[in-house]
Every structure is written in C-alpha cells, then in structure tokens.
Amino acid sequence: MCGIVAYVGDKQAAPIIIKGLKRLEYRGYDSAGIALLNGKLNVYKKQGKVADLEQVLDGKTLNSTIGIGHTRWATHGEPNDVNAHPHYSGSKNLALIHNGIIENYESLKKELISRGHTFDSDTDSEVLIHLIEDIRDNNDCTLGRAVRLAMQQVIGAYAIVVMDKDAPSQLIAARKGSPLVIGVGKGEFFLASDATPIIEYTNEVVYLDDYEIAVINEGELEVKSHKDVPKTPYIQTLEMELESIEKGGYEHFMLKEIFEQSRSIGDCLRGRIYPKDALIKLGGLRKHGNTIANANRIIIVACGTSWHAGLVAEYIFEELARIPVEVEYASEFRYRNPIINEGDVVFAISQSGETADTLAALELAKKKGAHIYGVCNVVGSSIARLTDAGVYTHAGPEIGVASTKAFTAQVTVLTLIALMIAKKRNSLSDEAIKELSRELESVPEKVAIALENAAEIEKISAVYKDAKNFLYLGRGYNFPVALEGALKLKEISYIHAEGYPAAEMKHGPIALIDEEMPVVVIATRDSSYDKVVSNIQEVKARKGKIIAVVTKGDALIPSMADHVIEVPDTHPVLMPLVSVIPLQFLSYYIAVMRGCNVDQPRNLAKSVTVE
C-alpha cells in the first residue's frame, strides 16, 4: 500500500517525482524517498510525509533526468528513515522502490546472508534489490534478465521499479498483484501506482499486467512476460482531467468529494437509464445479462465501505430481482473454503479495482467456475481486467482515504444492475421499473438538497466532538448506512463507533447508553418507521442523546430527538443514497474540530493492495 513514481526523459526528474509523490500520498504517508542519478546514484529518504522529504532535499544538488520516488505505508519494518524507500543494493549501484509484500523474504534473506550480503533495513524490499543484484553478478546478465529471474523466485505481490548507476536512461519495472501504470510521452516515460501523477504530462498510458516486465531504455519501451516472451504494449487514453485531482478551493479532498456526489451519481446514471421505456442499459454487462438473471445465487465480495455498499445491494437485489444474495468479506472468503456451485455469480466491489483481498477472492471464485463480475471506479484496474465483465461507477478520482462518493456511486450502479435483472426475470412490472427509474433519476437533485444541510450538521458536530463513543442505528435499507456512518467516524476522527440494526439494540448495546452516549438514528419514513420510533423512545428513557436523520416534514421524531437532520423523501430502496450524506458530514466536521488529518488518517491508506 505504497505510492510509486518514476521518470526518465529530458526534463528534471526531481520536481516531477516530488509532485507525483504528493499526488500519491493518500496511498501511504509513513515515510518518503527519492533516488536520482547524477554521476552517482543518490538516495534521499525521510520518515514522515513528503513535506519532510522536501526539507531533506533543500539545498541538495538534484540535477538529474532520471529518478524513482516512493511514499510508504509500512508492512515490514516500522516507519523510520532506514526502512523508507528507495533501497540500495549491496554495492549501492542499484536502487529499488516496491509496493507489495514479499512473503518468502526471510528464506531469501537467509540465503543471501550466507553468500555475504548484509542488510541495513528490516524490510522485505531491501531483500529484493539484493537478490536482483546477486543474480546479475553471478549470471553475468542484463539487469532486465536479472529482474525477470528474481521474480521467478519471489512469492507475494509486487510492483517495482529499479534503476542502475551505470544506465542513465534505463528503468526496469515489473508487477504482480500490485498496480503499475506507464505514461508515454514524447521521448519520456512516467511510471506510477496510478494515473494521478501522470495526467499532468500525458494522457497516453500502458497498464502492466501481472508477470510483465517493462524495460525503458534510450527512449524506447519494451514489455515482456516473465517467460521472456515479447508483448505489444497496449496504449490507452486517459479520460481523467487534472482538475479532478485538485482540491478546487475546498479545505480537504473529503469535503470536495462529499459535495461532488450530486454530480457523480448523475454521471453513474448518464446514458444508462431510460424510465420511459423501463429500460436499463449497462454496456459492460450487455452480453451477460441472461447469465446474471439466471443465477441460482449472487455472492458479493468486498471490503470496508464497498462491503457496506454490497449489504445495501443484498437488500435491493433480493427485493427487486428475487435472487438470493450473500455478502462476504473478501478478506475471509478465500480462507474458509467457500461453497460455489455451477450457476453462481460473484460480484466484486472495489473503488480502486486493486484491493488485494478482493482480487484474491475473485481468483478463487474463478478457479471454482463461477461467473465473476466487477463494480469499480478505475478504468484499466486489476479487477476490471480479471473479471468476465463489469460496470464502471464513473465517480471520478477519489483522493480522500475515507470513501464517500465511491459508496454512493457503487450503490447507484448496483441499483441499476438490480433493475436490469428484475426486467429480465419479470420480477417487477414495467410500471414498477418506470417508477423506480424516474425516482432514481431524481436522486442527484435530492442529494444536492441534502448537501445544503452542511452548516447545520457542523453545529451539531461541535456539540459531540469530544464524545468517546457513538452508536448508529438503522433498519432495513438504512442498516448498512448505519454501519457506514460508524466506519466514517472511526476512520477519520478516531472515536469508537458501532453500527447496529435498531432492533438489535435491546440485545446488548442498550447497556452502553447513558447521558454521555450520542446515538445517531436513521429514521426516514418507510415500513419500519413505527419500530424505529420505539427504539428512539428506548434510548431517551435511558438519557441517551438522539441525532435523528428524518424525512423532510416529519413532525413526530423531532419532538423526541435532541437534534434533527432532514433529508428529502425518496423511495425506500433509494434512501441510502440520501440518508448517508448527513453521516458523512458529521464524521468530517467532528474530525476537523478534533484536529485530525481528514484526508490522511493515521494507519490507513486509500488502496489496500496487500493482504
């Protein structure tokens, strides 16, 4: 879960790499480093953020047209200067940056020590660059071949870039299980973990596939398989705009992304929904609609916020399409020998499309013969390439570590899929599909109205910013929203919070309630409204503080609650798209008031590319 940036060409490498590391800092911010070649291979690295690295670089001679950079989220070895990347080889003639985990690094390290190697850091990554140099020296081969042979000995996941003191125009890159993209310019190349550092310079990119090795030398790009078979690089054109990865005047990316949701949901729907004809068009699933509609069972695998989107989808799929659904933590799925039968369909949900646990779950499902589909945001990502087909959310780049617009985009796409299946299975009438489709088309406008409550929610946040615990309650479609609200608060404000089905409060959590306990209740009008009212009364009887999210115009709950946040009315199936907005604001404002780093919360990284 680290950020990789590299450059070779005719420009100064250091400014490009530093700016790229700042764009990738959401992927890791324990330490950062850069290697530049100017007669000597110089490595500069520092614990902390990229800004700390910049202080180290101040006053240094950084003249170089080739370099590699890295921002780290620690896996092997604590965050410190020594464990930061890049790592030297034993001779200091080679330097490497690495994203991933080398699972057999201990056995490799023992073997290398027995051959006279010594190590400075506690990382698996340093072992890898020593291995590459050992192979090159003992086989008298090129650096590209040494990387290829080293990869055959490595067990784990990796994206690496290697540079050589004696090759001032050469970079070697390889990947397995961790993303790596190559930007193609005029006589120059940019390498990165994702496209955000590249888009400023070129919109033409090559996504490396697993087990591929790229050799960039003298302005040429050569790609080969791990078996040394030449591959023709497929150059794609990025649709990303530079403005989409800037803050645009907002204090934080998270706040910007919360406010973008009216637009991002609209982008998810554009060209896909035709209420007049009761028609849903999802190009990525056009040839697979019947397979999904005839599924005996749908299994959804995901992690974190995407798992919560999957829980919402479980309610929606079963309600509209009448297909049984199971939602699995991807991190547990592959370890419990799951039963997958012929006719089962597996959906993977991931914002980045690179989540390691979700990819592993998909690979297992594929081996067992399931039809596998993806819902992700990043074009060209690993999940998009591994699955049989899928749907992009078109939410645009999400830089804040805590997902906001990714959640609503995923729920939107999953609702479209459910409507498509319902049409094919005749589980909903055309009139019902038309009604839901019209209401879905109105959701962006209703989200925009919900966003107008920001100032009021900021005031409520000030009351509870010092709370030690929070409880979130919801029923039906709003139960996963309660889980998501609690997760957001935990992620960025470091306040302990739990989400529960409201009826489960009596089975344990009610013991926690006293006058110090804020309880957030999603109490919009639906079939369980009266039951939620009873749950609120139970909390108030024990002096708990109620923050209620209610349907606009509700008169009953405001008479009981300590604080009320109104949201526009919509169909219960679609309510999670609206009711989650206040919870995002609540977590954001509380975190800001507590002085937390909202976009880069401690111990977290945006794209979890290691298990």
DADA-V688114 format. One line per field, one symbol per residue. ss: DSSP state (~ for helix, > for strand, _ for the rest). psi: psi as a letter, one per 40 degrees, with the letter a starting at -180 (. if undefined). burial: 1 if it has 9 or more other C-alpha atoms within 8 Angstrom, else 0. A space follows every 10 residues. Layout:
ss->???
psi->???
burial->???
This chain:
ss->__>>>>>>__ __~~~~~~~~ ~~~_~~~___ >>>>>>>___ >>>>>>>__~ ~~~~~~~___ _____>>>>> >>________ ______>>__ ___>>>>>>> >>__~~~~~~ ~~~~______ ___~~~~~~~ ~~~~~~~~~_ __~~~~~~~~ ~____>>>>> >>>>_____> >>>>>>>___ >>>>____>> >>__~~~___ ___>>>>___ _>>>>>>__> >>>>>____> >___>>>___ _~~~~_____ __~~~~~~~_ ~~~~~~~~~_ __>>~~~_>> __~~~___~~ ~~~___>>>> >>_~~~~~~~ ~~~~~~~~~~ ~___>>>>>~ ~~~_______ ___>>>>>>> _____~~~~~ ~~~~~~~___ >>>>>>____ _~~~~~__>> >>________ ____~~~~~~ ~~~~~~~~~~ ~~~~~____~ ~~~~~~~~~~ ~~~~~~~~~~ ~__~~~~~~~ ~~~~____>> >>>>__~~~~ ~~~~~~~~~~ ~~~__>>>>> >~~~~~~_~~ ~~_____>>> >>______~~ ~~~~~~~~~~ ~___>>>>>> >_____~~~_ __>>>>>___ _~~~~~~~~~ ~~~~~~~~~~ ~~~_______ __________ _
psi->gihhhiihae ihdddddddd dddeeeehfd iiiihihgdi hhhhihiaid ddddddehei hfhieiiiih hihhdhhihi ddeiiihiid eeeiiiihha hhdfdddddd dddeeeiiid ieiddddddd dddddddeef iidddddddd deehhaiihi hhihdegefh ihiiiheiih ihhhageiih iidaededdd diehihhhii eihhhhhfei hhhiieefhi ihhhhihiei iddeeidfei diddddddee dddddddddh eehgddefhh hgddedeedd dddeidihhh hiibdddddd dddddddddd efhhhhhihd dddeefgihh iheihhhhhh ddeehddddd dddddddeei hhiihidhhe idddddidaa hidfeihhdh dhhcdddddd dddddddddd ddddefeiid dddddddddd dedddddddd deeddddddd dddedeidii hhiiibdedd dddddddddd deefhhiihi hddedefcdd dehaeehhhh hhfihaeedd dddddddddd eeeihhhhhi hhehdddded idihhiiiii hddedddded dddddddddd dddefigddg iieiidhgei .
burial->1111111110 0111011111 1011111111 1111111100 1011111111 0111011000 0001111111 1111001011 1011111111 0011111111 1101100110 0110001000 0111111111 1110110000 0011111111 0001011111 1111100011 1111111111 1111100111 1110111110 0111111100 1111111010 0111110000 0000000000 0001101000 0111111101 1101111110 0111100111 1100100010 0110111111 1110111111 1111111101 1111111111 1011000001 0011111111 1111111111 1101110011 1111111100 1111001011 1111101111 1111111111 1111111111 1111101100 0011111110 1011011111 1011001101 1101101011 1111101111 1111111111 1110111111 1111100011 0010101111 1111100110 0110111011 0111111111 1000001101 1111111110 0101111111 1111111111 1111011111 1000111111 0
